[in-house]
Amino acid sequence: MTDIQKKKVDEDWKRQASSEKETESRKFEEEASKGGPYEGQMNFNSLVSMFATQAMLFLGAIPDPQTGQTRLDLEQARIPIDALEMLQIKTKGNLTAQEAEQLKKVLSDLQMAFVQVSQKEQAPPPTE
């Protein structure tokens, strides 16, 4: 096989692989848009939602479902936020546009909430 033939085969293979990836991505997006999270199957959106819920629970933003009380534990809140950040780094370039945008927004919102709660906790108590 000549270099020209090899190059043509390689280009054809790349084109076919790219086409297959786009087709699979469209199929995945269609399936994901049919049902919301927690409808019997785990998907990327439900994974992000699970981590976000855990972080919000420990930031005191939502009540604990077992006790009904809010709780504040910054160290525990940091764990799911860090997991989402790691997920963002490790999946870069492998997510659909919708998934990447959702992860970016959720992570940004949680990081801002973490900073705000941290600053509020470190603020001196008001004096009379």
Steps between C-alpha positions, in 0.01 A plus 500: 500500500641838400513803728219662303281192541578485871411866539168451318413199717590696813288799394206273413528331838509835682196623307308181580596511869396864522168424334434209737584716801256770385228241442551350845502844659169588332347169612617559857362855505165380365477226762606736780239759398217243509513449873622698795743376760403211723252347258647154529837564343811680609636758259752780515245762602380290792860444614565876501169554679591241764831671580335845498231385743761362739694827490187711555404279794832561674495870414173530688308594185255211527377307804624152580229261375538279809483770767337792321772724645756698305861431575824674422816296449745669266741207493222263390372758247845522347505128408219497237613841367853367453356185339309713248814699426696180442218371278516821295874463449493128421208521255616810312433449130286191560172662603215629291467877491196477729683282754809720502291814549295342780813383681666841460195685636437264793866499600525879479182545706620257767845659520344844544264369768793334678697827502199699625425254781869481594526878521182522704636240744829687537338840551513627860167501682318833495561723801225686679 
